[in-house]
Amino acid sequence: MALFTAPQEDPEALLEIAWECLENARVLSEKAERWVAASDAMISLGDIAMEGSQLEAAIADYQRALELRQKHLTDPNDRRIAEA
């Protein structure tokens, strides 16, 4: 028995579900002070915003991810900073 059935014919509904899951992951990661995980969620949220043509939101998500990584990763040459 499936706990969740996604509407397979509605891409917007799928993006909304993905956004909600990632937003929850971001919030939980920030509360647990898992900053790289939070920034990963922010990058994925930015990707979803881009998919939905919400460019301002995407830029804000990417910038926040970069800020988190620059602040919390000790090596300024860490590849994960470049990924943001």
N, C-alpha and C positions, 0 to 999 in steps of 0.2 A: 504494500500500500504506500503510495507516494504521499509525503507530507506536504508537498508543494507542487502545483501544476501551473506552469508558466503558459501564458497565452502565446502560442507559437506563431500566430498570424499577425501579431501586433508588435512591431519592432520598438515603438515608443514605450509600450508597457514594459518590455524587457529592459530597456535602458533605464526606466524609472526604478525597476526592481534592483537592477545592478547599482544604481546611484544610492538607493536606500541602504543596501548591504555595505557598500564602501564607506558611506557616511558613518554608519554604526562602527565599522572597523576603525575609522579615523578617531572617533570619539573615545572608544575603548583604549586604543593605543596611546592616545594623549593622556588619558587618566592613569594609565599604567606607566607613563613616562617611557614608552617604547618609541622613541622619536623617529628612528629609521622606518619602522613599520607604519607610523603615522604619515611619514612623507611618501611612502609607497602608495598608501591609500589616496593621498592628495594627488599624486601623479595620475593614478587611475581615474579619479574624479575629473581631473582635467581632460583626460582622454574622452570620457563620456560627454563632457561639456562640448568638446570639439565636434564629436559625432552629432550632437544636437545643434550645431551652429551657434553655440553660446560662447563666443570668442572671449568676451570680457571675463566671464566666469572661469574659462579655461586658463587664461593668463593669470588670474588671481590664484587659482589652485596650484599652478606650476611655480609661481613665485613663492608661495607659502612653503611648498615642498623644498625648494632651493634654500630658503631661509632656515628651515629646520635642519637640513643637512649641513649647511655651513656652520651653524651654531653648535651642533651636537657631534659631528664627526671630527675627531682630533687631527687627522692627517689632511692638510689642505689639498693634497694630491690624490685623495681617495676617489676612485672611479665613480662611486655612487653620487658624488657631488655633480660630476659631469652629466650623469644620467638625468638629473633633475633639470 
